[in-house]
């Protein structure tokens, strides 16, 4: 650089390798850099970390980043250091040497970003340490963890507000999932009820394909989904610890690399799974939600739910782990009547106050509405977050619109059976009554004499199972925890039962789901696929040699752009998204060699530093002018030349800098090259 004060745009390009900001990033960076209090809600993969990392480099002093999990902090610190940024983390996972190195860097005033877990705020010495370190900004990642009723609540997040007041510095809070209620709680607890500048980004992640399927041999469904994506990194979320292990074994037996992860494992085992997931290409982790936060791996290509998540916010956050690099990613969520019963009873049996349980049922209803949606899923999902879009064309319902039918009569028959049996039985017994199956249980209770006995014989048992599942999904009936899960009618069902409201249902999709083998979407064209594989192999070799995750070298999206654009020079390589100055210098030649099939002629270090900038092209023209005049205009003079470093200085000058040019060159070189160099600079 020419020694002038760096800007957010120049740092974005030179350090992080991006040519443009994502939506809202520039405004957030300006606000945070200017010392404003900020609350930013951006989708996962929307570039939240840059919104505090860039201001940290623009502001004086140290920015402390409070983040919830060790894995997340270590990954971000590693990526920042790879890009040439002085960053460190103080976590319980540090070795003594690592901790001492961070303290030394703080005392020398060299650190720009300091990551720490919220639990460290409980230590009496933390506030003093941060004061002495010259902290000028607090950044809070995953700010929704401050919500006491949220699914990721962290008690130590409640200490952040007091730390902000003690240090008297601005605070910037970031999260991907915060409804209006959670936003209000964040403002109250982190900003003391003050008025931070709020940035509410869109929730759409258009690169992620959304899909749901009713359960029908769920293990086979997960195996089929994984088989179509073999060799791609993925996560399978399950509802129980035991299922993580059985599914991981099944995937391994099917030829995949897969590991289980859950809270009951020893800490060393969990860390090893985290390490392997970060470093190994194509690994699948079968996990409980304990694996949800702290994953900073941008090239997860798919996420599957073997069981229904607990809420629409949890679903959005978990599927959001896929495709953080912006490249195509896919999701599949399996659900069934047992899932709905379990989630309902989980809410009803919780110790939360009644108003909280009611809100939790509402959030589950929103997720079930998404599962049972009859048109574009993305429209349904984003409507929950207050956004309106056209049909996305990137979900299973846009791919294959479902067949629907007027289910009013069938639902009325089912509700009648529920009421006539005293709301004391589950879907299985109610189906026996509706289809007219005189089981011992039906006959013993006299239910074969009910008017509803046999009124549903025109519908088979599988279709009735789908109807009851959709009735639970629409919250027309709920399992009663005090009656061992027996279905009881809700107020929502009364207008349907009275014939005042019609209801549309989907045809049972179980058969179609079992028959369909889900196909993976290609990351690049068939023509570019071999080159992408070669670039990934080079990345893997470099990552293994450096002992870092592959995406720290370059993420998938950057490699995809290389495969599609096929740069031939370092200047062209510098224009690829994600290729910053440090990475260009370190890895550019190696990847150019993969693309072209031969090693490029080595460029002088001074020229390499100008790659991708306008000054690079100016440097090349200066070099050509120098070659022409090396022996003077007539070719008989004494050979003269400028050093590469001197040419780089000249290339950075503006078009009207003749006096500065002559001063830099000195009398002797100015006499030989001054006029020609001035012409080159004037051309720009």
C-alpha positions, 0 to 999 in steps of 0.5 A, a space after each residue: 500500500 502507499 502508506 495512506 490510511 487504510 479504508 474498509 474497502 481496501 482492507 476488505 480486498 487486501 486482507 480478506 480478498 473480497 471485491 465487494 461487501 455483502 448486503 448491509 455489511 458496509 453500513 454496519 462496518 461504518 457504524 461500528 467503526 464510528 463508535 456507534 452501539 449496534 445490534 445486527 441480525 444477519 443470516 448465517 453465512 451473511 458475513 457477520 464476523 467481517 462486521 466486527 473484524 474490519 472495524 477492529 482493524 480500522 479502530 485504535 486499540 483492541 477489540 474483544 470478541 465474546 463468542 460462545 464456543 471454543 471451536 468457533 473462536 479457534 477457527 476464526 483466530 486461525 483464519 485471521 492469522 492466515 490473512 495476516 491479522 494479529 488475533 488471539 483467544 483466551 479459552 479453557 482449551 489453550 495450552 499454557 504457551 498459547 495463553 502466555 503468547 496472547 498475554 505477551 502480545 497484549 502487553 506489547 500492544 500488538 493484538 487487534 482482536 482478542 476472543 474470549 468465552 463468556 465464562 471468563 467474564 466471571 473471573 475478577 481479573 478479566 475487567 482489569 486485564 481488558 482495561 490495561 489492554 486498551 479495549 476500545 470495542 466489545 463485539 458479541 457474537 451469537 447475541 441471542 444467547 443472552 435470552 433467558 428463554 432462548 434455546 441457546 441461553 448462556 448465563 454468563 452473557 448476562 455479565 456483558 452489559 456490566 462489562 460494557 458499562 465498566 469499560 465505557 466502550 461501544 458494543 456491537 452485537 450480532 446474531 442470525 436468529 432473533 424474533 422481535 421478542 428476543 431483539 427486545 431482550 438483547 437490547 435490554 440486557 446488553 445495552 441497558 435498554 439504550 437505543 443501539 442502531 439496529 440492522 435487520 438483514 434479510 433472512 433468505 439464504 437462496 443458496 440453500 435448497 430446503 426439503 422435508 419428508 414424512 418419515 418412512 424408514 428414516 434410516 434408509 431415507 438418511 442413507 439415500 440422501 447421504 449416498 447421493 452426496 458422497 464425499 461432501 461434508 455434512 451434518 445429520 442432526 438427531 433427537 437422541 444421543 443413541 441415534 447419533 451412534 447408530 446412524 454414524 455406524 450405518 453410514 460407515 457401513 455404507 462406505 462413508 466417513 462418519 462420526 458421532 457427536 453428543 454431550 455425553 462423550 468425553 471432552 477429548 472425544 468431542 474435541 477430536 470429532 471437532 478437529 476432524 470435521 474441520 480438517 477432513 474433507 467429506 466427513 459426516 457428523 451425526 450429532 445432537 444440537 450440542 454440535 450446533 454452535 461453534 461450527 465455523 466451517 464454511 463448506 458444509 454442503 448438506 444438513 439433514 434432520 433425522 428428527 424434527 427440530 424443537 422450533 422454527 428458530 432452531 431449524 433455521 439456525 441448524 440448516 444455516 450451518 450449510 453453505 456458509 461460503 455461498 455455494 449451493 447447499 442442501 437440506 432434508 428434514 424428516 418428521 412424523 407423528 411421534 416427533 410432533 407428540 414428543 415436542 408437544 409433550 416436551 413443552 407441556 412438561 417443561 417448568 417454564 411459565 404458562 405464557 412461555 409454554 404458549 409461545 413455544 407451542 407457537 414456535 413449534 406450530 410455525 415449524 409444523 406449518 413449514 413441514 406441512 406446507 403446500 406451496 413454496 417452503 421458502 415463502 412459508 419460512 420467510 413469512 415467519 420472519 416477516 419477509 415476502 418473496 416470490 416462489 423460490 424455485 429452490 425447494 422441494 415443493 417448487 421442484 414437485 408441487 404436492 397434490 392437495 385435496 379438500 380434507 374437511 370431511 375426513 378431518 370432521 370424521 377424525 375429530 368426531 372420533 376424538 370427541 366420542 371417545 372422550 379425548 382419551 386415545 391416540 391415532 392408532 386406536 382412532 384409526 381402528 374406529 374410523 376404518 371399522 377394525 373391531 380389535 379387542 380394545 375397540 370392542 371392550 370399550 364399546 367403540 364398535 357401536 359408535 356412529 363413527 365406527 367404519 365411517 372412514 373405510 374409504 381411506 386406507 390406514 396409511 392415509 389416515 396416519 398422514 391425516 392425523 399427522 397433518 391435523 397435529 401439524 395444523 394444531 387441530 389436535 394435541 397429545 395430552 401428557 396427562 393421558 399418556 399422549 391421547 389426542 385432545 381437540 384444540 380451539 383451532 379445530 372447532 370451526 372445522 368440526 362445525 363445518 364453518 371452515 374448510 381445510 386443505 390437506 396434502 395427499 400422503 407423500 410417503 410412497 413418493 418419498 420412499 421411491 425418490 432417490 434425492 439427487 445432489 445438485 452439482 457445484 460446477 458444470 460437468 466441464 469444470 468438475 475435473 479442475 475443481 477436483 484437482 484444485 481441492 486436492 491441491 488445497 488438501 495437500 497444502 492444508 495437511 502440510 500446514 496442519 490447518 482446515 482446508 477452508 483456511 487455505 481457500 473455501 469451496 466458493 473460491 475454488 468454484 470461481 477459480 474452476 469457472 474463471 480459470 485465471 492465467 495470471 496473479 492479477 487475474 487470480 487476485 480478482 477471485 473472491 476470497 483471494 487476499 494479498 497474503 493468500 495470493 502471495 502464499 498460494 497463488 502460484 501453486 493454484 495457477 499451476 494446477 489451472 494451467 498445468 505448468 509452473 508460471 514464471 516467478 514474479 518479483 516480490 514487489 510485483 506480486 504485492 501489486 497483483 490485482 491492483 491498477 498499480 500492477 498494470 502500471 508497473 508492467 508498462 513502466 517495466 516495458 518503458 525501462 527496457 526500451 530506454 535501458 541504453 538510452 533513446 539511441 541504444 548506445 548509452 550506459 545501461 541503467 535500470 530501477 530496482 523493482 521496489 523503486 518501480 513499485 513506488 513509482 507505480 503507486 504515484 498519481 497521474 500528476 506527480 511529476 515533481 514527486 516522480 523526479 524526487 523518487 528517481 533522483 537526477 540520474 534516473 530521472 534524466 533517462 526515464 522521467 519523461 517516459 514514466 510520466 507518460 505511463 502515469 498519465 495514462 493511468 
